[in-house]
Amino acid sequence: MYSPNPSCESQENLQEEVICTLFYLIPIAIVTWFGGRLLGIVVAIVNALAWAFADSSSGHTYSHTAIFYWNSTVVFGIFLVLTLLLSVLKDALEKQTALAFTDYLTGALNRRAFSDLLQMEIDRSKRYKHPFTVAYIDIDNFKQLNDKFGHRAGDLVLCTVADLARTQLRSTDLCARLGGDEFALFFPESGQEAAQIITSKIQLCLLGEMEKNKWPVTFSIGVLTFIDNIPHTVDEVIDLSDSLMYAVKNNGKDAIRYSIYTG
Ligand SMILES: Nc1nc2c(ncn2[C@@H]2O[C@H](COP(=O)(O)OP(=O)(O)OP(=O)(O)O)[C@@H](O)[C@H]2O)c(=O)[nH]1
């Protein structure tokens, strides 16, 4: 004759409870990950209340009523910890992902991301025979500014340059910090005339802001348009634009030079 083993029965009950509690975690995890910390906390509270309600209506008896409240609090604590851990993990992941593509200081694209995107644009422009323009911007006398006003002021200038340039750009344009005090802008589908309008506007805007803050720097800018015989590699495109910017530097700084690449 079959006689149920009480310890086996209680083990099965325990297993059921654990699995049910785990099910509460799934919506909390999903909402926290996709909806954010605040929504996650709301769902954690709702789920903890649901858990307490289900527990009390299941006929579960405790040797002391305080145990029910203690268990409910522990369950809520677990839900809350999961919410907080997941939101911290997501923030960290987002930061890491952003750092892989952007410059930590200015938020502009970093050299690697800029090169990858530019390579795609070069391939597209070559295939469809569309022009594009690259503007290479170097801050003049930046070292002196750092020396006179401090590194933090220098950082602020770099951030201001990136922010101002970005406010003037279209969503399809790119803005990157290539290193130190050097920035590059990319204008797809833009010939020299269109690039002239936008770069002179950016230059005016930058100079105005520098003057307003009494930062003694100017900008040397080389703007190179590619129409035919577009080079194959990003490095060539960047080096050519850099050389044009250097021509401005060697000619007294604080100016823009435009050119069309002819191969
Ligand atoms: N504040 C700050 N300074 C930086 C950063 N990265 C590089 N620099 C400084 O930028 C300066 C760049 O110096 P240079 O390339 O000689 O530039 P410059 O003084 O503008 O000289 P010209 O370009 O000839 O006008 C160096 O002093 C670097 O230390 C940064 O992230 N923050």
PDBQT file of the ligand as one rigid body, heavy atoms in Angstrom, charges set to zero:
ROOT
HETATM    1  N1  LIG A 301      42.246  70.651 -21.802  1.00  0.00    +0.000 N 
HETATM    2  C1  LIG A 301      42.602  69.664 -22.618  1.00  0.00    +0.000 A 
HETATM    3  N2  LIG A 301      43.715  69.799 -23.346  1.00  0.00    +0.000 NA
HETATM    4  C2  LIG A 301      44.055  68.808 -24.192  1.00  0.00    +0.000 A 
HETATM    5  C3  LIG A 301      43.294  67.639 -24.316  1.00  0.00    +0.000 A 
HETATM    6  N3  LIG A 301      43.879  66.841 -25.245  1.00  0.00    +0.000 NA
HETATM    7  C4  LIG A 301      44.962  67.491 -25.671  1.00  0.00    +0.000 A 
HETATM    8  N4  LIG A 301      45.079  68.691 -25.043  1.00  0.00    +0.000 N 
HETATM    9  C5  LIG A 301      46.129  69.700 -25.186  1.00  0.00    +0.000 C 
HETATM   10  O1  LIG A 301      45.936  70.340 -26.433  1.00  0.00    +0.000 OA
HETATM   11  C6  LIG A 301      47.156  70.979 -26.776  1.00  0.00    +0.000 C 
HETATM   12  C7  LIG A 301      47.347  70.882 -28.261  1.00  0.00    +0.000 C 
HETATM   13  O2  LIG A 301      48.520  71.477 -28.556  1.00  0.00    +0.000 OA
HETATM   14  P1  LIG A 301      48.926  71.899 -30.026  1.00  0.00    +0.000 P 
HETATM   15  O3  LIG A 301      48.537  70.824 -30.964  1.00  0.00    +0.000 OA
HETATM   16  O4  LIG A 301      50.340  72.318 -29.982  1.00  0.00    +0.000 OA
HETATM   17  O5  LIG A 301      47.947  73.046 -30.365  1.00  0.00    +0.000 OA
HETATM   18  P2  LIG A 301      47.999  74.604 -30.261  1.00  0.00    +0.000 P 
HETATM   19  O6  LIG A 301      48.583  75.150 -29.014  1.00  0.00    +0.000 OA
HETATM   20  O7  LIG A 301      46.605  74.934 -30.560  1.00  0.00    +0.000 OA
HETATM   21  O8  LIG A 301      48.964  75.021 -31.440  1.00  0.00    +0.000 OA
HETATM   22  P3  LIG A 301      48.488  75.431 -32.889  1.00  0.00    +0.000 P 
HETATM   23  O9  LIG A 301      47.569  74.347 -33.338  1.00  0.00    +0.000 OA
HETATM   24  O10 LIG A 301      49.738  75.501 -33.691  1.00  0.00    +0.000 OA
HETATM   25  O11 LIG A 301      47.795  76.730 -32.773  1.00  0.00    +0.000 OA
HETATM   26  C8  LIG A 301      48.265  70.282 -25.976  1.00  0.00    +0.000 C 
HETATM   27  O12 LIG A 301      48.765  71.193 -25.036  1.00  0.00    +0.000 OA
HETATM   28  C9  LIG A 301      47.523  69.167 -25.252  1.00  0.00    +0.000 C 
HETATM   29  O13 LIG A 301      48.021  68.958 -23.960  1.00  0.00    +0.000 OA
HETATM   30  C10 LIG A 301      42.119  67.519 -23.509  1.00  0.00    +0.000 A 
HETATM   31  O14 LIG A 301      41.384  66.544 -23.560  1.00  0.00    +0.000 OA
HETATM   32  N5  LIG A 301      41.813  68.551 -22.687  1.00  0.00    +0.000 N 
ENDROOT
TORSDOF 0
